[in-house]
Amino acid sequence: ATFVANSEEEVLDEVKYLLSFLPENNLEEPPHQVPDDDPERLCEDLRDIMPASPNLPYDMKAVIRSVVDDGDFMEYFPGWAGSIVCGFARLDGHVVGIVGNQPMVLAGVLDIESSSKAARFVRTCDAFNIPLLTFVDVPGFLPGVDQEYGGIIRHGAKLLYAYCETTVPRIQVITRKAYGGAYVVMDSKSVGSDLSFAWPTAELAVMGPQGAVEIIYRRELQQAADPVARRDELVEEYTERYANPYIAAERGYVDDVIDPAETRRKVIAGFAMLRSKREDLPRRKHGIIPL
C-alpha cells in the first residue's frame, strides 16, 4: 500500500492530506497555501548533520524536514525500498515532490526496488505539474548476482528515463556522495536538471576516492614502506584534485556550492525563477519507458 494508517479515520485524514498537494486536474497548478514559515529561514542544524566519516550514515528525512515548510513531509511508500525517500511537501507555500537517497538504509544505494519506486513517483509529479527537488547521497547501484539477474540495468533505466521525460522544474542538491552512473540517474545536469547545488561535503566522481586510489595506485601501495599512510595521502590528494564540489562547479556539473544552512532559501529562490518554465512537446508523442 502507498500509505498505511491504523484506523479508518486516520486513512481518511491521510487522503485529505494527500489531496491538499494535488491539483484538480493535470492542466491546473498544485494548490498554493500562504506559508507561516519564513522563506529566508536558515537551516542551522544542517551545518552539523553530516558525520565526520563519509562511511557513517545520517537521516535524509531530517534534512528534508529541516528544509521544507514547517517540517511537514508526506512520505510516499514509506514501507517500500527504504534506501530512497519520496514524498510531498511545500516550499514557500508551493507544492514540491521530493526524492532523496537515504544513507540510513543500505548506505543509500540504488537497487531494483528503489529505482522503480522513485521512477513511479517522478512520473506522478510530472503528470500533476509538481516541481521536483532531488537530494543526492548515492554511492552507486547495489552490486550482486540477484540484482543483475533481476534486471538492475533495466529498472535503473526507468528512473533515468522518468527524469529525462519530465517537463516540470527540477532542482538537485548534492549533500555528500555522487558516484558513477547512480549520480547521473539522480537528476544530474546531464539528464536535464534545471539547477544543481552542492554542499561543501559533496564528492562527485566515478567512484569513491578510496576505491579509486586502491585501483589506480595498487602497485605503488604494494611497494610503499607504510601502505596505510601512503593510501591516506593519496586519498586526500585524489579528493582534492578530482572529487571536491568546486572542481565540479568549474566544469559546470553544479551551479553553486552552498552553505548547507542556506539550502532552503536557495531552493525556494530557484523554484521561483523556474515557475514560468514551459516545455513544448509534440502532441501524443512520447518515448517508450523500459518496463
Helices and strands as residue ranges (DSSP letters): H 8-19, G 44-47, H 60-67, G 69-71, E 73-75, E 84-91, E 94-101, G 106-108, H 112-127, E 132-138, H 145-150, H 152-165, E 170-179, H 180-185, G 189-191, E 195-198, E 203-205, H 209-216, H 218-223, H 227-238, I 239-243, H 245-250, E 256-257, G 260-262, H 263-274
